[in-house]
Amino acid sequence: MRIGLEVHVALPTKSKLFCSCSADAQEPNTAICPICLGFPGSKPMLNEEALHSSLNIANALHCKINKNTYFLRKVYFYPDLPKSYQITQLDGCVGLGGYVQLEKKKVRIRRVQIEEDPAKIIREDDYCLLDFNRSGIPLNEIVTEPDIESEEELREFVNELRSILYYAGVDIDKEMKADLNISLGTERVEIKNVTGIKNLIDATRYESKRQSELLSHNQNIKKETRSYSAESMSTVSSREKETDEEYGFIYEPDLAVYNTDGIGVLKPQIVSDIAKGYAEKYAASKETLKELVMFDKESLRLLEYGVERSKIGTVISAISLLKRTGSTSMSNDNFGKMLEYMNKGMLLNEDTIKALEQNRKVEVEKGAVSSEEIDKAIKELISQRPDLVKEYKTNPKAFNFIVGIILKRYKVSPKYVSERLAEALR
């Protein structure tokens, strides 16, 4: 099985790609103008913020940045394209020849390009509605080579790509769509506009099974475009797959050739590389570090600050605690103080973390408890209540009762108390 993707993500701009209409309007057809409605005589003007954002993405994907980038007209007829063509890119795209590094292989990126989103079609029983708020929204299209060979690699690729896009400034909570190209034989089948990793996996599973059955019966696989139904978790044929020649690409005469020399790009942050570097330097778990910061810039900031001031195990524990309490926006200074308390063996609960954030030192020191004090309390309880220990040996549920007694005295992590109690009862 060979899989290639064409991933479409909305670029983080306030206005559309070729006009000043808002990119965030809610009510249908309220952010529109002659340009995004495709009126005759209307002239597009490139949103430079979209170009800068797309260059950041291409750079983060290890692409070669084209010195000169330009636009084409992709001609096809559909209700969501009133001017009968989409402004997009091909050879003159912003980036070429990049890759995404997976655990065991690279997935090559053919190109990174900018294009406009068409209008949104709302299908009803016997009619369609069009919302042109979406028309002209700036998109980045990321086209891969057919290097993905399994569902596991597909899942890993999408997670890695989403993390790269997140750190490049893209709002990954917005809808990400992918055209899924799958080939088990000589012809590839395209499945259009699949959203979400679950749907991508389910569409891949169904389509690979469908093509396998055709091949097992010596039937040809038809080169076509199919659509995916999340309800039935199946694909259905929609039309024959178009070729580039059928799209009739022509140069867009209303837009200039844009020189990218001198346009600064952000330093890419690749979480897998960062986690690997810290894991090797500090003998920590790469997977734990990746999970901690993959989609969390604040946690990465705290990690980078903390490893210079404490053991990495303590830093990981502190960040994990902050994530559970929703406090990863804590300042570096207060995070440093938190590490100082933890280095002394102090256990911090949610209340003491809030006090720390608000610089209420007395309340922090009053509310914090040392690990030694917890161990002492557990030993005293075991010594004073042998009946509970005896019951625990025949009734494992008594374990939680003993934990509960400790938690009534100390507002600390139940998981920590359970671990220390299990150690004491061995």
QUISULPE-V742417 format. One record per backbone hydrogen bond with DSSP energy under -0.5 kcal/mol. NH is the residue of the N-H (numbers start at 1). CO is the residue of the C=O. E is the energy in kcal/mol with one decimal. If there is no record, write none. Layout:
BEGIN
nh:NH co:CO e:E
nh:NH co:CO e:E
END
This chain:
BEGIN
nh:2 co:183 e:-2.2
nh:3 co:148 e:-2.4
nh:4 co:181 e:-2.4
nh:6 co:179 e:-1.8
nh:7 co:142 e:-2.7
nh:8 co:177 e:-3.7
nh:9 co:140 e:-2.1
nh:11 co:138 e:-2.6
nh:13 co:11 e:-2.2
nh:16 co:21 e:-1.9
nh:17 co:136 e:-3.3
nh:23 co:14 e:-2.7
nh:30 co:27 e:-1.0
nh:37 co:33 e:-1.6
nh:38 co:35 e:-1.0
nh:39 co:34 e:-2.7
nh:42 co:39 e:-1.8
nh:45 co:18 e:-1.5
nh:47 co:17 e:-2.1
nh:48 co:46 e:-0.8
nh:50 co:47 e:-0.7
nh:51 co:47 e:-1.3
nh:52 co:48 e:-2.5
nh:53 co:49 e:-2.4
nh:54 co:50 e:-2.3
nh:55 co:51 e:-2.1
nh:56 co:52 e:-1.9
nh:57 co:53 e:-1.8
nh:58 co:54 e:-2.5
nh:59 co:55 e:-2.5
nh:60 co:56 e:-2.2
nh:61 co:57 e:-1.4
nh:62 co:59 e:-1.6
nh:63 co:58 e:-2.5
nh:64 co:96 e:-3.4
nh:65 co:63 e:-0.6
nh:66 co:94 e:-2.1
nh:69 co:258 e:-2.7
nh:70 co:92 e:-1.7
nh:72 co:88 e:-3.1
nh:73 co:250 e:-3.3
nh:74 co:72 e:-0.6
nh:74 co:86 e:-3.1
nh:75 co:73 e:-0.8
nh:75 co:247 e:-1.9
nh:76 co:74 e:-0.6
nh:76 co:84 e:-1.0
nh:78 co:76 e:-0.6
nh:81 co:78 e:-2.2
nh:84 co:81 e:-1.8
nh:86 co:74 e:-2.4
nh:88 co:72 e:-2.3
nh:88 co:86 e:-0.6
nh:93 co:90 e:-1.3
nh:94 co:112 e:-0.7
nh:95 co:112 e:-1.9
nh:96 co:64 e:-2.0
nh:97 co:110 e:-1.7
nh:98 co:109 e:-1.3
nh:99 co:61 e:-2.5
nh:100 co:107 e:-2.2
nh:102 co:100 e:-0.6
nh:102 co:105 e:-3.2
nh:107 co:100 e:-2.7
nh:108 co:106 e:-0.6
nh:109 co:98 e:-2.6
nh:110 co:108 e:-0.6
nh:110 co:143 e:-2.3
nh:111 co:143 e:-1.4
nh:112 co:95 e:-2.5
nh:113 co:141 e:-2.5
nh:115 co:139 e:-1.9
nh:116 co:87 e:-2.0
nh:117 co:137 e:-1.8
nh:119 co:80 e:-2.0
nh:120 co:131 e:-2.5
nh:122 co:120 e:-0.5
nh:122 co:129 e:-3.2
nh:123 co:121 e:-0.6
nh:124 co:127 e:-3.0
nh:129 co:122 e:-2.9
nh:131 co:120 e:-2.6
nh:132 co:130 e:-0.6
nh:134 co:131 e:-0.8
nh:136 co:117 e:-3.0
nh:137 co:134 e:-2.1
nh:139 co:115 e:-2.8
nh:140 co:9 e:-2.8
nh:141 co:113 e:-3.0
nh:141 co:139 e:-0.5
nh:142 co:7 e:-2.7
nh:142 co:140 e:-0.5
nh:143 co:111 e:-2.5
nh:143 co:141 e:-0.6
nh:144 co:5 e:-2.7
nh:144 co:142 e:-0.5
nh:145 co:108 e:-2.5
nh:147 co:145 e:-2.6
nh:148 co:3 e:-1.9
nh:154 co:150 e:-2.0
nh:155 co:151 e:-2.5
nh:156 co:152 e:-2.3
nh:157 co:153 e:-2.7
nh:158 co:154 e:-2.4
nh:159 co:155 e:-2.1
nh:160 co:156 e:-2.4
nh:161 co:157 e:-3.0
nh:162 co:158 e:-2.7
nh:163 co:159 e:-1.9
nh:164 co:160 e:-2.3
nh:165 co:161 e:-2.6
nh:166 co:162 e:-2.4
nh:167 co:163 e:-2.2
nh:168 co:164 e:-1.0
nh:169 co:166 e:-1.3
nh:170 co:165 e:-2.6
nh:172 co:170 e:-1.2
nh:174 co:171 e:-1.4
nh:177 co:8 e:-1.9
nh:177 co:175 e:-0.5
nh:178 co:194 e:-2.0
nh:179 co:6 e:-2.4
nh:180 co:178 e:-0.6
nh:180 co:191 e:-2.8
nh:181 co:4 e:-2.9
nh:181 co:179 e:-0.6
nh:182 co:180 e:-0.6
nh:182 co:189 e:-2.6
nh:183 co:2 e:-2.1
nh:185 co:187 e:-0.6
nh:189 co:182 e:-2.6
nh:190 co:224 e:-2.4
nh:191 co:180 e:-2.8
nh:192 co:190 e:-0.6
nh:192 co:226 e:-2.4
nh:194 co:178 e:-2.9
nh:196 co:176 e:-0.9
nh:200 co:196 e:-2.0
nh:201 co:197 e:-2.4
nh:202 co:198 e:-2.8
nh:203 co:199 e:-2.8
nh:204 co:200 e:-2.2
nh:205 co:201 e:-2.6
nh:206 co:202 e:-2.4
nh:207 co:203 e:-2.6
nh:208 co:204 e:-2.6
nh:209 co:205 e:-1.7
nh:210 co:206 e:-2.6
nh:211 co:207 e:-2.6
nh:212 co:208 e:-2.1
nh:213 co:209 e:-2.2
nh:214 co:210 e:-1.8
nh:215 co:211 e:-2.4
nh:216 co:212 e:-2.3
nh:217 co:213 e:-0.9
nh:217 co:214 e:-0.7
nh:218 co:215 e:-1.7
nh:219 co:214 e:-2.9
nh:222 co:220 e:-0.6
nh:224 co:222 e:-0.8
nh:225 co:239 e:-3.4
nh:226 co:190 e:-3.6
nh:227 co:236 e:-2.7
nh:228 co:192 e:-0.6
nh:229 co:234 e:-3.0
nh:230 co:228 e:-0.6
nh:233 co:229 e:-1.3
nh:234 co:229 e:-1.2
nh:236 co:227 e:-2.5
nh:238 co:225 e:-2.5
nh:239 co:225 e:-1.9
nh:241 co:223 e:-0.9
nh:247 co:243 e:-1.2
nh:248 co:244 e:-0.6
nh:248 co:245 e:-0.9
nh:249 co:244 e:-0.7
nh:250 co:73 e:-1.4
nh:252 co:71 e:-2.2
nh:253 co:251 e:-0.9
nh:255 co:252 e:-1.1
nh:258 co:69 e:-3.2
nh:258 co:256 e:-0.5
nh:259 co:257 e:-0.5
nh:260 co:67 e:-2.8
nh:261 co:67 e:-0.5
nh:263 co:260 e:-2.0
nh:264 co:262 e:-0.8
nh:270 co:268 e:-0.6
nh:271 co:269 e:-0.8
nh:273 co:270 e:-0.5
nh:274 co:270 e:-2.4
nh:275 co:271 e:-3.3
nh:276 co:272 e:-2.1
nh:277 co:273 e:-2.3
nh:278 co:274 e:-2.4
nh:279 co:275 e:-2.6
nh:280 co:276 e:-2.3
nh:281 co:277 e:-2.2
nh:282 co:278 e:-2.7
nh:283 co:279 e:-1.0
nh:284 co:279 e:-1.1
nh:286 co:284 e:-0.5
nh:289 co:285 e:-2.0
nh:290 co:286 e:-2.6
nh:291 co:287 e:-2.5
nh:292 co:288 e:-1.8
nh:293 co:289 e:-1.6
nh:294 co:290 e:-2.0
nh:296 co:293 e:-1.5
nh:300 co:296 e:-1.7
nh:301 co:297 e:-2.3
nh:302 co:298 e:-2.2
nh:303 co:299 e:-2.3
nh:304 co:300 e:-2.6
nh:305 co:301 e:-1.9
nh:306 co:302 e:-3.0
nh:307 co:303 e:-2.3
nh:308 co:305 e:-0.7
nh:309 co:306 e:-2.3
nh:310 co:306 e:-1.4
nh:315 co:311 e:-2.0
nh:316 co:312 e:-2.7
nh:317 co:313 e:-2.1
nh:318 co:314 e:-2.5
nh:319 co:315 e:-2.6
nh:320 co:316 e:-2.6
nh:321 co:317 e:-2.1
nh:322 co:318 e:-2.2
nh:323 co:319 e:-2.6
nh:324 co:320 e:-1.8
nh:325 co:321 e:-1.4
nh:326 co:322 e:-0.6
nh:326 co:323 e:-0.6
nh:327 co:322 e:-2.9
nh:330 co:327 e:-1.6
nh:335 co:331 e:-2.3
nh:336 co:332 e:-2.4
nh:337 co:333 e:-1.8
nh:338 co:334 e:-2.3
nh:339 co:335 e:-2.3
nh:340 co:336 e:-1.7
nh:341 co:337 e:-2.1
nh:342 co:338 e:-2.4
nh:343 co:339 e:-2.7
nh:344 co:340 e:-1.0
nh:344 co:341 e:-0.6
nh:345 co:342 e:-1.7
nh:346 co:341 e:-2.3
nh:347 co:369 e:-4.4
nh:353 co:349 e:-2.0
nh:354 co:350 e:-2.1
nh:355 co:351 e:-2.1
nh:356 co:352 e:-2.1
nh:357 co:353 e:-2.4
nh:358 co:354 e:-1.6
nh:359 co:356 e:-1.6
nh:360 co:355 e:-3.2
nh:361 co:359 e:-1.2
nh:364 co:360 e:-1.7
nh:365 co:361 e:-2.5
nh:366 co:362 e:-2.0
nh:367 co:363 e:-2.3
nh:368 co:364 e:-2.4
nh:369 co:347 e:-1.6
nh:371 co:345 e:-3.0
nh:374 co:370 e:-1.5
nh:375 co:371 e:-2.4
nh:376 co:372 e:-2.3
nh:377 co:373 e:-2.3
nh:378 co:374 e:-2.3
nh:379 co:375 e:-2.3
nh:380 co:376 e:-2.4
nh:381 co:377 e:-2.2
nh:382 co:378 e:-2.4
nh:383 co:379 e:-2.2
nh:384 co:380 e:-2.6
nh:385 co:381 e:-2.2
nh:388 co:385 e:-0.9
nh:389 co:385 e:-1.3
nh:390 co:386 e:-2.6
nh:391 co:387 e:-2.4
nh:392 co:388 e:-2.4
nh:393 co:389 e:-1.3
nh:394 co:390 e:-0.7
nh:394 co:391 e:-0.9
nh:395 co:391 e:-2.5
nh:398 co:395 e:-2.2
nh:399 co:396 e:-1.6
nh:400 co:397 e:-0.5
nh:401 co:397 e:-1.0
nh:402 co:398 e:-2.1
nh:403 co:399 e:-2.2
nh:404 co:400 e:-2.3
nh:405 co:401 e:-1.6
nh:406 co:402 e:-1.6
nh:407 co:403 e:-2.3
nh:408 co:404 e:-1.4
nh:409 co:405 e:-0.7
nh:409 co:406 e:-0.9
nh:410 co:406 e:-2.1
nh:412 co:410 e:-1.7
nh:417 co:413 e:-2.1
nh:418 co:414 e:-2.6
nh:419 co:415 e:-2.2
nh:420 co:416 e:-2.5
nh:421 co:417 e:-2.7
nh:422 co:418 e:-2.5
nh:423 co:419 e:-1.8
nh:424 co:420 e:-2.0
nh:425 co:421 e:-2.0
nh:426 co:423 e:-0.8
END
